[in-house]
Amino acid sequence: MRALRADLADAKSREESMEARLQEAEDEMTRLRGEVRQLRTEASIEKKQKEDLQLRLTAQKEELNGSLLQRGRSLKRIIKNKWMIPSSLAIAAV
């Protein structure tokens, strides 16, 4: 009978130990789920920021290209006008 009680006590102790380990594992799983949720939120925010930065960069690039194109056209007009003035003076002198 003592052996049976000892076995029962031992089994109960193992059961309590397993329940405690199970509870620790469940707590860890809950913590990790929260961590994953937080990381997904941060990744989503960073993705949105990256997209916003990419859009701003594209807009700035287009603006710069437009500005450079406009300056190029202005330079062409200036150069053309500088060449036309001496030509018109030469024609007027004849």
Number of C-alpha atoms within 10 A of each C-alpha: 6 7 8 9 10 11 12 12 12 12 12 12 12 12 12 12 12 12 12 12 12 12 12 12 12 12 12 12 12 12 12 12 12 12 12 12 12 12 12 12 12 12 12 12 12 12 12 12 12 12 12 12 12 12 12 12 12 12 12 12 12 12 12 12 12 12 12 12 12 12 12 12 12 12 12 12 12 12 11 11 12 11 11 12 11 11 12 10 10 10 9 8 7 5
